[in-house]
Amino acid sequence: QQFWMNTDEAETIPVIFTTKNVDHALHVADTVFALPTTLNRKGLSQVINHLLGLEDSEKSINWDCAIDGECLRTSLKKYLIRKRLSGESKLLIEYFEFPEEPQQDKSMSHPDWVSSLDASNTILVSGCYDGLMRVWNFNSDCLATGSGHDSAIRSVRILKKCSNDDITIFASASKDRTARVWKFDHSDQSVESVFECVGHSAPLESLASNPHQSRFLTGSWDKQIRMWEGNISDVRSDDDSSSKMQIDEDTPSSESQNPPKRHKLSHQQSEAENDIDSSERFRSSGSMQRESLTTLSGHQQCVSAICWPSSHAVYSGSWDHTIRHWDLNKGTSVTSWQTGQVVNSLDFSLEHNLAVSAHADHTLRLWDFRLKSGSYDPVEHLPTMQLKVKQWCTSAVWAPADSHPHLFASSDHSGNVKVWDIRSRVPLHTLKGHEDKALCLGWFDAEQQSSSSRLFSGGADSEILNHR
């Protein structure tokens, strides 16, 4: 007799199991079961395997369970007490496979801090504090290295609209006050800087692209967001003025926009390197220069994060403790939300219409920008959700919706990467491996039409860790 079937002395609760699994062989009969309230997720997983006839086979599955959209992370009894439900309440428990912990593969070594990364279906690009761009395959082999920036790279993004099977176009934002657009040729595995984007008067901190747009956005310590054209098909020689776009008249002067100094200097790099005289800013660097299409103004401090989830909607986070929603058609800020802390990272899920932000106060926040308050708790159905970690949160990214629709990951100064389910306040997994601060994340589908995915993290230990 199974332990869970001995209910003579145990308090029980009526339970019905349901699942959305496409395999009907994994569907439990639509029957009410009286189960002990002492059972937790693992106990319920054993019950489900028993009912499916899998408890004694190698096909036993590790199941997760959710009640009313919340993953169960306590006993049923504690859940009933917290929800103020009686023992006569009938619980509908949805079960689904518990996500396996990603396993670390070969790492990718750099000579300095890894600040940002992005990937297509076949390659990964990384930005480093040595100012170089690197292109990798998913076997952790470095395919090409590109030079052009004079200071640390802070953000990189692949421009999917501009790319095809033969070439990949990507953009980088640097502390040298410029962005660059790069071309990687898959045939000869070469990378080159196609043009330099000039106009910001202070170091760049963030960059965003939209898969359906050839343009991209950059955020800077000059408090502004600028839009650039990333299409390289119209690139001409430097002396052809028609290839340059007109810069906005409200470009700020470099004298009035100086980036704040970091309290702690690292790896022999000083912020003084970034205080480039404006007369030096537009020097020739071996590639054509391009100027911005438009400028968005409104933030009061550094624009530290940008995401561009839909054609005309852009969200940005700042050191001024706000997140702003921008209308690109009007070029104005539509709404702003107070975060109470510096925003280090911002990512948006079209699947759930939720954004996740990472903050300096050791907190992750979930946002539903359709609500007046912005923030939202999908577990308690309340207007705010904050997830606490033990260190400064550096990054938060959503998992690919096709393979992991409810998951996101976060990184922090402890060097750990945590995997979360939005239906729980407790992380699913904590991935250790970095020997210093974890600084950036990327979670991507490894191949087209494949459910496999890769979770990459870059850190101050100069490594990219590759989890599959």
Secondary structure, 3 states (H helix, E strand, C coil): CCHHHCCCCCCEEEEEEECCCCCHHHCCCCCCEEEECCCCHHHHHHHHHHHCCCCCCCCCCCEEEEECCEECCCCHHHHHHHHCCCCCCCEEEEEEECCCCCCECCCEECCCCEEEEEECCCEEEEEECCCCEEEEECCCCEEEEECCCCCCEEEEEECHHHCCCCEEEEEEEECCCCEEEEEEECCCCEEEEEEEEECCCCCEEEEEECCCCCEEEEEECCCEEEEEECCCCCCCCCCCHHHCCCCCCCCCCHHHCCCCCCCCCECCECHHHHCCCHHHCCCCCCCEEEECCEEEECCCCCEEEEECCCCCEEEEEECCCEEEEEECCCCEEEEEEECCCCEEEEEEECCCCEEEEEECCCEEEEECCCCCCCECECCCCECCEEEECCCCEEEEEECCCCCCCCEEEEEECCCCEEEEECCCCCCCEEECCCCCCEEEEEEEECCCCCCCEEEEEEECCCEEEEEC
